[in-house]
Structures are given as structure tokens and as C-alpha cells.
Amino acid sequence: MPLAIVHSRGLDGLSAPEVAVEVHLAGGLPSVTLVGLPDTEVKEARDRVRAALQNSGFDFPSKRITVNLAPADLPKESGRFDLPIALGILAASGQIPGAALEGHEFAGELSLSGEVRPIRGALAMVLAAGGRGRSFVLPGSSAREAALADGVRVLTANTLLDVCAHLSGQAALSECEAVAENPAEDGAHPDLAEVRGQAQAKRALEIAAAGAHSILLAGPPGTGKSMLASRLPGVLPPMSQAAALESAAILSLAGQFRAEHFRRVPYRAPHHTASSAALVGGGGVPRPGEISLAHQGVLFLDEIPEFDRRVLEALREPLDSGRIHISRAARQAEFPAQFQLVAAMNPCPCGFHGDARGRCRCTPDQVSRYRSRLSGPLLDRIDLQIEVPAVPAEVLQQAPDGESSAIVRERVIRARDRQLRRQGKPNARLSGKEIDAHCQPEAAAQALLKQAIARFDLSARAYHRLLKVARTLADLADRETIGAQQVAEAVQYRRFTKD
């Protein structure tokens, strides 16, 4: 049979459209031609496949070989098409039965010896293949992550010979089973009890976790801002199956997912020298950035004023929409980015503004310029903005006496469950109509809100975010309505940038 068709998958953002690898053998001078918008990595497959076939004991046909990757208008990248191309050549030359290819999809890079190497995006491809009724053949390590998806039979292949033996009916490939969830994941993050003092900051962290709110921690060096941020994942509610799969699929696109970490809340902390493309995603072939890798988890920006202004402004849209759309001349891609922002900063360039010992030497103009590196529109999108003061020496010398992450997490889970039952989403993601429906304050609370708007000159966005924080406080207090106490506490968490 001079023509063979092998099913595989490409990657276009988080989606994985089906790709038909068509191999045709014809008479003429021996050559291999690849068509269908292959990039350099795909074009190099002709040499890898030739060596892999010969070193596995197969004959490489001395014919004119044409390989078409359909659809032709979808750019193809990476070495995942090596295995389908090799199988297509073998089927077209009659060395393996072509009929057996129909019930499978294949992806994998080939070494020169015929081993099948791991690929990026295996989980995204298998999720897209659900419902087709085909088995998916993948390299061993890639199959472990892909097996997390339901409804698709994932087979593990270590070498090209293993795949050919399976298709020929000589030795079936083993089915890969999903990795059992690790019950000890609760201890994967540092404990909140280790943070001495900072009662108000711990309270704000609990509120942020309960309602999925963003938070800004401002204080002098060494007060525990980074410690607090690293403990937020430990008090967040457990991820749902759908959320965990979506997060894992994005990490798989970047080649950073480990199956044993499934359901672990992502925690990303890029350095302040990160570029806009590194933070929001980009490249000639769009890849997810840090905000997408932090999807369903925490994005920690330490020393946030030191980030480039244009990089920070790029956060504004995803903070509102939970998605990022990347447009390039030839490619467009959209990635989810429902991350929880935790930012930390010093109160001034030297870090000691307001210190009782008078260590700060910054002028008012220097302090103003430093804080103005965070634009008003960006600050408006940060729900909780609090000061983290220096911890007294006597508190540092005492044994930790705060609540553990497990205790705080129980309260957070109860509050989050109330939100999901009431509106199906965390309070931080409520739309305008949903705020009107679920965040109506009592009369006394409404009067207090009016005073806060006038005194702190709150924008409409800041007002709505204040209401959402108050709604979370009411959920933590097991209240159906928002009272004056919840509004008063919510106002306290927006005072840093208004002083």
C-alpha cells in the first residue's frame, strides 16, 4: 500500500487539533519531502526517522517519500511527529499492517536508536482526543501525565520496536494507569504557624484565600512578606478535578508538569527582571507565561515596584478577565490565567519609611516616585492592600503561637463552599450583576460605604472590590448579609495606598 495515514495531534495554545500524517511512496529518485507548514524541528524528523528505522532493523524505502501534515494551514512544531512519520513510512512500505493504525493516535520524538522520547503537551493532546474512541500511544513519562485524563486509553511505548510489535499483534503495549493522589500533599507547603506575629497580615491572607482575592503586602525588609506569600497555597481549598486538569495541561505545555504533583496548587515567583513575554506569555510560537503557569494557583511578585512598568501593566487585563490573548503576526493563542496575585513591596526606596528609629533618609518626593511605579489602575485591581510592620524583638524570641495552616484552611474551605453553593464561583470573580445580587450591604453598612468612598476617593472598581472583600468577610463569619463590621474591616485593607 503506497499510502498510509497516521493520526496525531498538534498544539495551538491550549487546544490540540487533530493532525493527519499522510505518507505516500512513489517512484523516482530517493528523497523525503515534508509539507504542511512544518517548522525546523519537524523538518529535521527526516534524519531522525531514517536513523531510527535502520537502527531498529527496518528497511528505509529507496523511493520518493512525501509526508503531508494535514491540515496544511496549521503550523506544526516540535519532534512529536517523529513517531507518526516513522509508522506511516513502515505502513506505506508494507512492513507493518496499515489497518492497525486506525484505532490509535501517536505522538513521540524518536532518538537515533529508536527510543521514544518525552514530549511537551501530552496531557492537552489526550484531553482533546477524548470521545474519538482511539487509544493514544505515548512515551513512558508523557503517558504518566496523560493518563490523568478520563475517557482515553493511554498506552506506554519505550521504543519504536515496541509500537510495531503492538500493531503487528506480537506483544501488546501496556496501558498506563493514573498516578494515585498523594495524601501527604497537605504538607507540601510551609506552615502558617511558623510566622511570628503579623496577626493582621495572617488575617488578610485568610481572607484572600477564602475569596480568591489579590493582595499587596507592604513593609520594611525582613518583616515576613515572602514568608506569608509562600504559605498562601497551604491554606487554599483543594483543587477540583477540572481545575487540576486545566492547570496540569498548561504546565505540560511548558514541560514543567510532574504527575506526582497533580492537584498541588501552583506557586510561581518570577524575578523582577522578567520580561513581558516571560510573565504573560509569547514567542514566535506562543507559549504560556508565568500568569498562565500560575493558573488556579498563586503568582507572587516580590519587590513589585522593581518590575518594568510595561510588564506590570500587562497584568491588568488578565486580573479582570482571567484569560490572556497573545497575538503575533502569524499566530494567535489564548491561555487561561485565573491566578491569585500576591505582591510585596517596601514602603520607600530604602525600605524604612515610617521607622520609629528614624532610619529612613528618603525625601517625600522619592517616596512618592517609588510608590507611583504602581499605577492607579493596577492598584485598583488589588483587593487587599496592607502594611506589614516590623516584628518586635520580644515576639521574635517567643515560640510560634499562631494557628496552623490546617486550622485556617478549614475555615477557608467552609467559606469557599458557601460561595460555590450561592453563586458557583469565588467572590473575587463576581461580575457587576452578580455583585448587585449577592453583595448588598445592610443599611448601616451602606452608610459606612458612602463615607469610605468620599474619604478615600474610591473608584467604581475599588468600590466593587471592597464589596467583594466584605462579602468574603461575611462568609467567614457565617453571615447571610454584609454588616457594618464587615465593611469597616474591608476598608482597613485598602488604606495603604490612600495614606
Buried (B, 14 or more C-beta within 10 A) or exposed (E): EEBBBBBBBBBBBBBBEBBBBBBBBEEEEEEBEBEBBBEEBBEBBBEBBBBBBEBBEBEBBEBBBBBBBBBEEBBBBBBBBBBBBBBBBBBBBEBBBBEBBEEBBBBBBBBEEBBBBBBBBBBBBBBBBEEBEBBBBBBBBBBBBBBBBEEBBBBBBBBBBBBBBBBEEEEEBBEBEBBEBBEEBEEEBBBBBEBBBBEBBBBBBBBBBBBBBBBBBBBBEEBBBBBBBBBBBBBBBBBEEEBBBBBBBBBBBBEBBBBEBBBBBBBBBBEBEBEBBBBBBBBEBBBBBBBBBBBBBBBBBBBBBBBBEEBBBBBBBBBEEBBBBBEEEEBEBBBBBBBBBBBBBBBBBBBBBBBEEEEBEBEEEBBEBBBEBBEEEBBBBBBBBBBBBBBEEEEEEEEBEBBBBBEBBEBBBBBBEBBEEBBEBBBBBBEEEBBEEBBEBBEEBEEBBEEBBEEBEBBEEBBBBBBBBBBBBBBBEEBEEBBBBBBBBBBBBBEBBBE
